[in-house]
Amino acid sequence: MTINIDSVFFTLLMSALFLFFFLRTARKATAGVPGKFQSVVEMVVGFVDGLVRETFHGRSKLIAPLAITIFCLVFMMNFMDMLPVDWLPALWGKANEAAGHDPAHAYLRVVPTADLNTTLGLSLMVFLLIQVFGISHKGIGKFTAEAFTAPFHAEGTVMKILLAPANLLLRVIEELVRPLSLTLRLFGNMYAGELIFILIALMTWNAAASSGMTYVMAPLQFISGFVWTAFHILVITLQAFIFMMLTVVYLSMAAESH
């Protein structure tokens, strides 16, 4: 539960960029021939809205905008991994050195989703939304009663009382596993991707320094980095999509009655 200023800064920066571009597109939208960026925004909105209509079986004006926000924001935070891994940290180190501080201790992480605290924060907000949706769609009485009567149903008061502790235990485990899985899945993929970029750079650089074969290792580093970048674009898009879809599915399950 650490608040890392760099992660908070880049999260807020990506949020501001998302709001700026989408609000600007909405205000300048035309019913005629759309511009390139409007076409991209319309494709994203239409795609996500269609998925929400198929997945969420309740009624809510919040779900589609929430899903679009989650997908775009997580994708933009993930996409920061496409920047060269040492550019911004190197600039931050030089800025610290110019300010009279030790550049070796100037730490900067530009990918917010590679920070466990960021993904945990996003997942906890989804967890809270699940509870709010469950209560708003079912009422506090029915929402509480389902915690003691599902998934094991029983006829008769005595059997319901006997099965209530098991149902409550399973419900608690189910609710806790959801944010945990969302947190670790997104963090693990982004942290591993960032680490592989660093390993590609360090291994080829160390090999070139020790063998003197810079003319061989430099093209190898470029090819390796290019291949991993191309693959990683699929990873960051898929992780944003999975986080969005699981959120919609969890909210749909919370709104449905057993």
N, C-alpha and C positions, 0 to 999 in steps of 0.2 A: 504493500500500500504506500508506494513512494510517488510523489508528484515530481516528475522530471520536466523541467522547464522547456527543454528542447522539444520533447514530444508534445507538450501542450501548445507551444508556439506553432509548430508545423500543422497540428490538428486544426487550430484556429485559422491558420493561413489557408489551408485547403477548404475549410468551411466557408470562409469569406469569398474565395474564388468561385466555389460552387454556386453560392447565392448570387454573386455578381453576374456570372454568365447566364444562369437560368432566368433570373429576373429581367436582365437586359433582353434576352431572347423573347420572353413572354410579352414584354412591353412593345417590342418591335415586330411581333409576329404579324404575318400578313396571310390573308386567305388566298392570295394569288400564288405565283411561283415562289416557293420559299428559298431563302439563302442556304448556303452550305451548312452553317452552324445550326440554323433552325431545323434543317432536315435531320441532322444528327440528334438534336434534342427530341424532335418528334418521334424518331425511331426508338430512342430509349424509353420515352414516356409510353408509347404504344405497346412496346414489347413488355415492359414491366406491368402495365395496366392489364394486359391480356393474361399474364401469369397470375396476377392477383385475383381476377375474376374466376379463373379456373380453380384456384387453390383455397381462397377464403370464402366460406359458405355463409358467413354472417353478413350484416349490413354495417358498414362503417365508412365514413368519408375520410378517415385518417389513414387507412391501410395503404392505399396506392401512393399518396405523397410520402408516407413513411418509407415504403419499399424503395421508391426512387431515390430518396435522400440517402438511405443506407447504402444502396448499390453504388451511387456516384461518389459518395464521400469515402467509402472504403476503397473503391477503385483508385481514386485520386491519391489517397494516402499510400496505397500499395505502389502506385506508379512512381513515387519518389525514388523507388529502388532502381529505376532506369537511369537516374543520374549517375555519373562516375562516382564510385564509392568514396573517393578521397577529395573531391573538389571542394565541397562546402566545409567539411572538417578542416581542410588545409587553410582555407580562408579564415575560418574561425580561429585557428591557431595563430595565424599571422596578426589578426586583430588583437588577440590577447597579448602577443609579444609586443605589439606597438603600444599597448596600454601599460606595459611594464610587468606583465604577469608571465609565468612559466608556460610556454606553448605546449610543453609535453603533457600538461594537466588540463588542457583545453578540450573538453569532451563534447562532442556533438553527434547526435543521431538524427538523421534526416528522414527516416522511415518510421512514422509513429506506430504503425502496426507491428513493427519488429520489437516494440516495447510491450512487455507483458501487462503493464499497468494500463495502457491504452486499450488493448483488446478486452481486458477485464472490465474496464469502465463501460465500454460499449455493450458487453454482455450483461452487465448488471442492469443497465437501462432497459434492455430487452426483457430481462427477468421481471422488473417492476411493471413493464407494460403488460406482460402476460397476466399478472395478478389483477391489474386494473381492468383489463378486458374481461377477465373471468367474472369479476364482481359486477361490472357494468352490464354485462349481458345476462347474468343469471340472478343477480341479487346476492347480498351477503349471506342470506340463509341457505340458499341452494348451493352456493359456492362452497360454503363450509361443510354442508352435509355430504357433498360429493367426495370430500377428502376422507370421509369415514366409510363410504359405501361403495367405492370403486377402487380397483377393478373387480373385486370379489363381491358379487351380489348374493343376497340371501333372503329367504322368506322367514318371517317370524322375528320378533323382537330379540329373543335370546341369541339367535345366530348372528344377527346384525351387530349385537354388542360384542360377541366373541371375535368377529372378523374385523371390527373397527380398528384395533391396534395395528394389525397387519396391513390394512388398507392405508392407514395414516403413514406408516413407515415407508411403504412403497411410494406414496405420493410425495413425501419429503425427499426421498432419493431421486425420484423423477424430476422434481423441480430443481434440485441442486445440480444434477448432471447436465441439464440444458445449458446454463451459463458457463459451466466448466468446459464442456465440449466446444462451445462457440469460441471461448477464450483461447484454448490450447490449439485448436485447429488453425485459426488465423495466425496466431503468434508463431507457431511452429513452422508453418510454410514460409512466412516472410523472413523469419530469423535465419532459417536454413538457406533461403535464396541469397540473402545478404552475405552470409558466411561463405557461400560458394564463390561469389564475386571476389571476395577478399582472398580466398585460397588460390583462385586462378591467377590473380595478380602477384601474390607472394611467391608461389611455387615457380612460376616462369621467371620472375625477377631474380630470385635466389639462384636458380639454375644458371641463368645468364651470367650473374656475378661470379659464380664459382668456376664456371667452365670457360668464360670469355666468349661464348657463342651467342652474342646478342643478336646477330643477324639471323640465327635460327629460331631463338626463343621469342623474339618480338612478333614475327608472323604467327607463331603458335599461340601466343597470348591473345592476339587479335582474333584469330579463328575461334579459340575456345570461348572467349568473352562474347563474341557475336552469336555463337550457337546457343550458349546459355541464356543470353538476352532474349533471343527469339523464343525459346522455350518458356522463359520466365514471364513473358507477356501473357501467355496462356494461363500460367499459374495465378498471376495477380487478378486477371479477369475472372477466372473460375472461383477464386476465393471470395471475391466480392459478391458473385452470383450466389454461392452457397450460403454465405452469411445472410444475404437478403432472403433467400428462399426458406431457410430454416426459421427465420424470424416470422415470416408470413405463415408458415405451417404451424408453428407454436401458438401464434395468436389465433389462428383458425381453430386449433384444438381447444384452446381456452374458452372460446366463444360457444363451442358445441356442448350440448348436454349429453350425458351418458344415458 
